[in-house]
Amino acid sequence: MLIWLLSDSDSSKHLAFSETLSGFCSHFTDIKAEFAVKTRHSLWESIFAHLRDSKRNPIADIIEIPHNWTALLAKLGLLSDLSRIFEDFNPLACPEFITREFGPGEGGTVFSAPWWMEAPALFYSPSALKAMGGNPGEHGLSWEEFSAVLEKLSIRRRAMGSDFYPLCFPASSGALGLNDVLPRVWSRGGGLFSQDLSRASFNKDETSAGIQDLLNLAVNGHARLFSPALFEGAGYFHEGAAFAFSPRDLCSGRGMGAPKSTLGMLPWPGYNPAQAPKVWQAGANAAGGPVNINNLAVFSGTADLKAAASLLKWLLKPERVGKFTAAFSVFPCHRAEFEERLENSRQGGLYRRIFTGASLRPNITVYPTAEMLLERVLWNMSLSVARRDYSNDDLTRELIIAQGEADYLLSLY
């Protein structure tokens, strides 16, 4: 039996999964199981290679997927209905913000199970406090205040000739991705699609401006894309940085670069969790900031459905999910384990407010492809920034092209 696991910048995830899988194989000695790691892109390519030629390109028995790939893969007939695999599966044993947007379908069908999640936030080092004029409080900084602080730190960096930039995007491949820009896009009122999901809105003013805000952080010298430090074991928080955007709980002292007990945490700039429905007017019908959720699914064509079901049960056992997610500073999707993690987190109170106002990306068939289109735009624009030939006109042109492709996809459904 083969499992496809999504790649991660923190190797602790794969080490923890290897330990969990070893425990399963020791208990079920008649089942042989192994896993392979795939990036989101290679996973996508492997799935569609299977659709083109299933004999030459088999799919793993169990697949880790972003939660909003579920509708598309189910429509393509690639996923098993988990409600028929084992009777005691409870898809509602998750926090309310997951179940309200990811409940069972018609007839109780469930094609993937929420496994772990993360929520983006702003982390800061003690050196950032002076630049901020002291701790800004639980509501954090507005985007304008945050930009002003970065400008102050950048001026100081240039005067000192420092090689370190005040802001870093840890766990990045070097380019900005959708995970980086989506919180700002949503806070401006933008999104990937219109409210009625009838057309793409890549080039909507609010969406374009949200992307520009993030790109301008690098253009203005506050952050560096494709930094060599990313590939030199710098961990999650570069030594000389004052701030970091991260979806991981960097204050937990677990995973890559631990411990981080000296770090402080704030909500995303411009986002007040206590007023999420008022502040965040997302194009994706979101009331709050985006939460990234990864699910487990069983391939409909698996040769041994019983073995796959046994492994899925093993992986989703609450105590195992709790231990697994703790290894790389993310949160379990099981309600009881999630509550326990919040209680034990140094920033549990702030995380609770962030998750309370959280929203998921729409689980609709066209959304994953639209994300891929936007990721391509972000990669191209990040390269332009790194080469110092970026312009807003180039971004607009790329967004118009990608929007046309997304609108064509919508017309097919």
C-alpha positions in Angstrom: 0.0 0.0 0.0 1.3 3.4 -1.0 0.6 6.8 0.6 1.3 10.1 -1.2 2.3 12.8 1.4 2.5 16.4 0.5 6.0 17.9 0.8 6.8 20.3 3.6 9.5 22.8 4.4 9.8 21.2 7.9 11.2 17.7 7.7 9.7 17.1 11.1 6.4 16.4 9.4 7.8 13.5 7.4 9.7 12.1 10.4 6.6 12.1 12.5 4.6 10.5 9.7 7.2 7.8 9.3 7.0 7.0 13.0 3.2 6.8 12.8 3.3 4.5 9.8 5.9 2.3 11.5 3.5 1.9 14.4 0.7 0.9 12.0 2.9 -1.7 10.2 4.0 -3.2 13.5 0.4 -3.6 14.6 -0.9 -4.8 11.2 1.9 -7.1 10.3 0.1 -8.5 7.2 -0.1 -5.0 5.6 3.0 -3.5 4.0 2.8 0.3 3.7 5.2 3.0 2.5 4.9 6.6 1.6 6.3 9.0 -1.1 6.6 12.7 -0.8 5.2 15.0 -3.5 4.9 18.7 -4.0 1.5 20.2 -4.7 2.6 20.6 -8.3 3.9 17.0 -8.7 0.9 15.6 -7.0 -1.4 17.5 -9.4 0.7 16.3 -12.4 0.6 12.7 -11.1 -3.2 12.7 -10.7 -3.8 14.0 -14.2 -1.2 11.6 -15.7 -3.2 8.8 -14.2 -6.3 10.2 -15.9 -4.5 10.1 -19.2 -3.0 6.6 -18.8 -4.1 4.8 -15.6 -2.0 1.7 -16.3 1.3 3.5 -16.6 0.5 6.0 -13.9 -1.1 4.4 -10.9 -2.3 6.5 -8.0 -1.4 5.9 -4.4 -4.0 4.2 -2.1 -4.2 7.1 0.3 -3.5 10.7 -0.7 -2.9 13.8 1.3 -4.6 16.7 -0.5 -5.5 20.4 0.2 -9.1 20.3 1.4 -10.5 22.3 -1.5 -9.2 19.7 -4.1 -11.9 17.3 -2.8 -14.8 18.3 -5.0 -12.8 18.2 -8.2 -11.1 14.8 -7.5 -14.5 13.4 -6.4 -16.1 14.6 -9.6 -13.4 12.9 -11.5 -14.3 9.6 -9.8 -10.9 9.3 -8.0 -12.0 9.3 -4.4 -13.9 6.8 -2.2 -16.9 7.7 -0.1 -15.5 7.5 3.4 -18.9 7.1 4.9 -19.1 3.7 3.2 -15.6 2.5 4.2 -16.1 2.5 8.0 -19.3 3.1 9.9 -17.8 4.9 12.9 -16.2 7.7 10.8 -17.5 11.0 12.1 -16.8 13.8 9.7 -18.3 16.3 12.2 -15.7 15.7 14.9 -14.0 19.0 13.8 -14.1 22.6 15.0 -17.3 24.4 13.9 -15.5 26.6 11.3 -14.6 23.5 9.4 -17.9 21.7 9.6 -19.9 24.8 8.5 -18.1 24.8 5.2 -17.0 21.2 4.8 -19.9 19.1 6.0 -21.1 15.9 4.4 -22.7 16.0 0.9 -25.9 14.6 -0.2 -26.7 11.2 1.3 -23.9 11.7 3.9 -21.1 11.4 1.3 -17.7 12.4 2.5 -14.7 12.1 0.1 -11.9 13.3 2.3 -11.2 13.7 6.0 -9.8 16.9 7.6 -6.4 16.0 9.1 -4.4 19.1 10.0 -4.5 22.9 9.6 -2.6 26.1 10.0 -3.5 29.8 10.2 -1.3 32.7 9.0 -0.1 35.3 11.5 2.7 37.8 12.0 5.6 36.9 14.2 8.1 39.4 15.6 11.5 39.4 17.4 12.2 41.4 20.5 14.2 43.9 18.3 10.9 44.8 16.5 9.3 46.1 19.6 11.2 49.4 19.7 10.4 50.0 16.0 6.7 49.4 16.7 6.8 51.8 19.6 6.1 49.0 22.1 3.7 46.1 21.9 0.7 47.1 19.8 -1.7 44.9 21.7 -3.9 42.0 20.7 -5.4 43.7 17.6 -2.0 44.2 16.1 -1.0 46.7 13.4 -2.9 48.2 10.5 -1.3 47.5 7.1 -0.2 51.2 7.0 1.4 51.0 10.5 3.1 47.7 9.5 4.5 49.3 6.3 5.8 52.3 8.2 7.6 50.1 10.7 9.2 48.1 7.9 10.3 51.3 6.2 11.9 52.5 9.4 13.8 49.2 9.8 14.8 49.2 6.2 16.4 52.7 6.5 18.3 51.5 9.5 19.4 48.3 7.6 20.7 50.3 4.7 22.5 52.8 7.0 24.3 49.9 8.8 25.0 47.9 5.6 23.2 44.9 7.0 22.6 41.8 4.8 19.4 41.0 6.6 16.0 42.3 5.6 13.4 43.2 8.3 10.8 40.8 6.9 11.1 37.2 5.9 8.7 34.7 4.4 9.9 31.5 6.1 9.3 28.0 4.6 9.2 29.6 1.2 10.7 28.3 -2.1 11.8 31.9 -2.7 8.8 33.2 -4.6 5.6 34.5 -3.1 2.7 32.0 -3.3 -1.0 32.1 -2.9 -0.7 31.3 0.8 1.4 34.5 1.2 -0.9 36.9 -0.7 -4.4 35.5 0.1 -4.7 37.1 3.6 -4.0 40.5 2.1 -6.2 39.9 -0.9 -9.1 38.9 1.3 -8.6 41.8 3.7 -8.9 44.2 0.7 -12.2 42.5 -0.3 -10.7 40.6 -3.3 -10.8 36.9 -4.2 -10.4 34.5 -7.0 -14.0 34.5 -8.1 -17.1 36.7 -7.9 -19.5 36.2 -5.0 -21.9 34.2 -7.2 -18.9 32.1 -8.6 -20.0 33.1 -12.2 -16.7 34.7 -13.2 -13.1 35.0 -12.2 -11.9 38.1 -10.4 -8.1 37.9 -10.7 -8.0 41.4 -12.2 -10.5 42.9 -9.8 -9.0 46.1 -8.3 -9.1 44.6 -4.7 -7.4 41.4 -5.8 -4.7 43.0 -7.8 -4.0 45.6 -5.1 -3.7 42.9 -2.5 -1.1 41.1 -4.6 0.7 44.4 -5.2 0.9 45.1 -1.5 2.9 41.9 -0.9 5.1 42.3 -4.0 5.8 45.9 -3.0 7.3 44.7 0.3 10.1 43.2 -1.7 10.2 46.0 -4.3 10.7 48.5 -1.5 13.5 46.5 0.1 11.7 45.3 3.2 12.0 41.6 2.2 14.1 39.6 -0.2 12.7 36.9 -2.5 14.9 34.0 -3.5 17.2 34.8 -0.6 20.2 32.5 -0.3 19.4 32.2 3.5 16.4 30.2 2.5 18.6 27.3 1.4 21.3 27.5 4.2 19.3 26.0 7.0 18.2 29.4 8.4 15.0 27.7 9.8 11.7 29.5 10.1 12.9 32.8 11.3 16.0 34.3 9.8 18.4 35.5 12.5 18.5 39.1 11.4 14.8 39.6 10.6 12.4 41.5 12.8 9.2 40.1 11.4 8.0 36.9 9.7 4.7 35.9 8.1 4.0 32.3 8.8 1.1 29.9 9.0 3.0 27.8 11.7 2.9 28.4 15.4 6.5 29.6 15.6 6.1 30.3 19.3 5.5 26.6 20.1 9.2 25.7 20.1 8.5 22.6 17.9 9.7 21.7 14.5 12.3 23.4 12.4 14.4 26.1 14.1 12.9 25.4 17.6 12.9 26.9 20.2 11.3 30.2 19.5 10.2 31.2 23.0 11.4 34.8 22.5 9.1 35.5 19.6 5.9 37.5 19.8 2.8 37.0 17.7 0.2 39.4 16.2 -2.7 38.9 13.8 -2.1 39.6 10.2 -1.7 43.3 9.7 -5.0 44.9 9.0 -7.0 42.1 10.5 -8.8 42.4 13.8 -10.0 38.9 14.8 -12.6 40.4 17.2 -14.2 42.2 14.2 -13.5 39.6 11.5 -16.9 39.7 9.7 -16.7 43.5 9.5 -13.0 43.9 8.6 -12.6 41.0 6.1 -14.9 41.1 3.2 -13.5 38.3 1.1 -14.5 37.5 -2.4 -14.8 33.8 -1.4 -17.7 34.6 1.0 -15.2 34.5 3.8 -15.9 36.1 7.2 -12.3 35.9 8.3 -8.7 35.0 7.4 -7.9 31.9 5.4 -7.1 28.7 7.2 -5.1 26.1 5.3 -6.4 22.6 5.8 -5.0 19.3 4.5 -7.2 16.2 4.2 -6.7 12.5 3.7 -8.5 10.7 0.9 -8.7 7.1 -0.3 -8.3 6.4 -4.0 -11.4 4.8 -5.4 -9.4 2.3 -7.4 -7.3 1.0 -4.5 -6.6 -2.8 -4.7 -7.2 -3.3 -1.0 -9.9 -1.0 0.3 -10.0 -2.8 3.7 -6.3 -2.2 4.3 -6.6 1.5 3.2 -9.6 1.9 5.6 -7.5 0.4 8.4 -4.7 2.8 7.8 -7.0 5.8 7.5 -8.6 4.9 10.9 -5.1 4.6 12.4 -4.0 8.0 11.1 -7.1 9.8 12.2 -7.1 8.5 15.7 -7.3 11.7 17.8 -4.2 11.0 20.0 -2.1 10.2 16.9 -3.3 13.3 15.1 -2.4 15.3 18.1 1.1 13.9 18.4 1.7 14.2 14.6 0.6 17.8 14.3 2.6 18.8 17.4 5.8 17.7 15.7 5.7 20.5 13.1 3.8 23.2 14.9 0.4 22.9 13.2 -3.1 22.2 14.6 -5.1 19.0 14.5 -8.6 19.0 12.9 -10.1 16.9 15.6 -12.1 19.1 17.9 -10.9 17.8 21.3 -7.2 17.7 20.3 -7.6 21.2 18.7 -9.0 22.6 22.0 -6.2 20.9 24.0 -3.5 22.4 21.6 -5.0 25.9 22.1 -4.9 25.4 25.9 -1.3 24.5 25.8 -0.1 27.1 23.2 1.6 30.2 24.5 -0.5 32.1 21.9 -3.6 30.0 22.4 -5.9 33.0 23.1 -4.9 34.9 20.0 -5.1 31.7 17.9 -8.6 31.0 19.2 -9.7 34.4 18.0 -8.1 33.9 14.6 -9.6 30.5 14.1 -13.0 31.8 15.3 -13.1 34.2 12.4 -11.5 31.8 10.0 -12.8 30.7 6.6 -11.9 27.9 4.2 -11.2 28.2 0.5 -14.2 27.2 -1.6 -14.4 23.5 -2.2 -15.6 23.8 -5.8 -14.4 22.0 -8.9 -12.8 24.9 -10.6 -11.0 26.4 -7.6 -7.9 24.2 -7.5 -7.1 25.0 -11.2 -7.7 28.7 -10.6 -5.1 28.5 -7.8 -2.6 26.9 -10.1 -3.1 29.7 -12.6 -2.6 32.4 -9.9 0.5 30.6 -8.5 2.0 30.8 -12.0 1.4 34.6 -12.1 3.0 35.0 -8.6 6.0 32.9 -9.6 6.6 35.1 -12.7 6.1 38.3 -10.8 8.4 37.2 -8.0 11.1 36.5 -10.6 10.6 39.9 -12.0 11.0 41.5 -8.5 14.2 39.5 -7.9 15.5 40.7 -11.3 14.5 44.2 -10.6 12.3 44.6 -13.7 8.9 44.3 -12.0 6.1 46.7 -12.9 2.4 46.8 -12.0 1.5 46.8 -15.6 3.2 43.4 -16.0 1.1 42.1 -13.1 -2.1 43.5 -14.6 -1.3 41.9 -18.0 -0.6 38.5 -16.4 -3.7 38.6 -14.3 -5.9 39.4 -17.3 -4.5 36.4 -19.2 -5.0 34.1 -16.2 -8.5 35.4 -15.6 -9.4 34.6 -19.2 -8.2 31.0 -18.7 -10.2 30.8 -15.4 -13.3 32.2 -17.1 -13.0 29.6 -19.8 -12.8 26.8 -17.2 -16.0 28.2 -15.5 -17.8 28.0 -18.9 -17.1 24.2 -19.0 -18.8 23.5 -15.7 
